Amino acid sequence: MSATTAPDISLPATGDQEINLANLKGQPVVVYFYPKDSTPGCTNETRDFGTLHPEFEKLGCKVFGVSRDSIKSHDNFRAKLETPFDLISDADEALCYAFDVIKMKNMYGKQVRGIERSTFVIDKDGNVCQEWRKVKVDGHAAAVLEFVKTL
C-alpha cells in the first residue's frame, strides 16, 4: 500500500450508510477485499469473518468487506449469509486503488483486471499496521483475529 494511514474516501455501504475508514479512529478496523459477491471463495471468506464477528466485537474491532459489486448485490449477499457486519461498494475502485488491490489475473486463460483477495488491519490511530495479500481463504479470518488480539 502506498500510504500508511487509512484513506479519506467515503463510499456507500449496506445499511444505507457512507463509510470513511479515515473517520474510524479510536478502534481497530479490518478491511478485507474480495473479488465478487456470491462466489464460492468470497462466500466462505465472508461466512468465516461473520462466524468470528462476536470475537472481533469483543475486541472493539469493526470489520468491513469490500468489492466492486453494487449495494443491491451487497444487500442480497449480506442477507443470504446473515452477515453481521457491513459491506462497502467500491464500484469506481477508489478504495481498491488506494490499497493497491486491483491486479491483472488469469481467468480461463484470459487476462482480466480484478481484485486480488487482500486484508488490511487499521489500528486505533488510523494507521495500516498489517496486510495480507494473495489471501487463501481457509483459516484466514482466524489468523486476522489472532493479529487483532495483539493490538
N, C-alpha and C positions, 0 to 999 in steps of 0.2 A: 504494500500500500504506500502511496506517495506521502500522505500526511500521517502524523501520529495522533492527531485529535479527530474526534468524531466529526464528520462533515455536517455543515449547516445547510441541510437540504430538507425541505418539507415535502412529504409525499402522502398520498391518500392511503388509508389502511381500513381494514374491516372495522365494523362497529361505527361506521360513519365518522371516522377521525382523520386528522392530519397528524403524522408523526414526524418529529425532527429529532434525530439522535443527539444533536448538539444541545438540546434543551433538557436532556435526561440526566444531567449531572446529579451526584448525590447517591447514586445507586449503580451497581454493575448492570451491564446490558449485554445480552448475547444476540448477535445478528447472524443468522445463517442464510446464505444464498443458495437457492436450488433452481434447477432448470425449468420445471413445469408442474403445475397442479395436476393431481390425479394420475401421475405416472408411478410405476412401482417403487423406484428408489426414493422419490420425493415423498410418496405416501408413507413409506417406512420411516424415513427420517423425521417427518412431521409427527407421526404417531409416537416415535421414541421421545422426542422433546416434550410432547404432550403428556406421556406417561410420567416423565420425570419433573414435570412442571411444578408440582407441590414442593419438591425439594429446592428448585430454583427460587420459588416464592419465599420459602423459609429463610433463604439467604438474602432476601430483598432484591433479587435479580429479575429484571424484565427479560423476556425472550420475544424475538420477532423473527418471522420467516419472511424472506424477500424473493420475489421472482418478477418476471415481466408480465405475468398474467393480469387480467383486469380485476377490478374489485368484485364484479359479479362472479367471476371464476373463483376468486379467493373466498367469497362468502359461501359458495356452494361446497368448495373443498373443505373449508373450516367446519361447516355444518355436518357434512358427511362423516368427518373424523371426530367431531365433537372436540375440536381443538380449543384448549383453554386460554390461548394467547392470540394476539393479533397478527395478521399477515399484511405486509406492505406491498403495494403495487408500484413497480418501477418501470412502467411502460416505456418511458423515454430513456431509460438506462442511466439516469443521472447518478444514482447511488451505486449502481454496478460499476460505472466508470470511476467513481471516487474510490472504490475499494479494489479496482483493477481485477474484476472477476469475469469480464467479457473476453472470451478466448475463441480461437478457431479450433473446432473439434471435428473429428471424423464421424460421420453418421452414415452408415450403409455405403461406405466408400466415397462419400462426398464431403467436401469441406463446408462446414456451416459455422456461423457465429452463434455462440451460446454462452450460457452462464456455466462457469466452472464451479462445481459444488465447493463452497468455502464457508468457513465460520470465523467470526471475529468476536472477541470479548473487549468491551469498553469498560474501563474502571470507573469508579465513582467520581473521578476528576475529569472525565470526558476524554481520556486517552486510550487509544487502542493498545492493549497490553498483551494480547495473544492472538495468533491467527493460525488457522489450519486451511490448507489449500489441497485441491485434488482429493477431497474427503471421500473415504469409504464409509458407507452408512453404518455397517454393523459395529456397535459399541461406541460410535462417535458421540452421541448425546451424553452418554455416561462419562466419557473422557472430558467433555466440556464441563460437566457438572463438577468433576473432581478438580479441575483447574479453578473454577469459580470459588470452590471451598477454600482455596489458598489465598484469596484476596482479603 
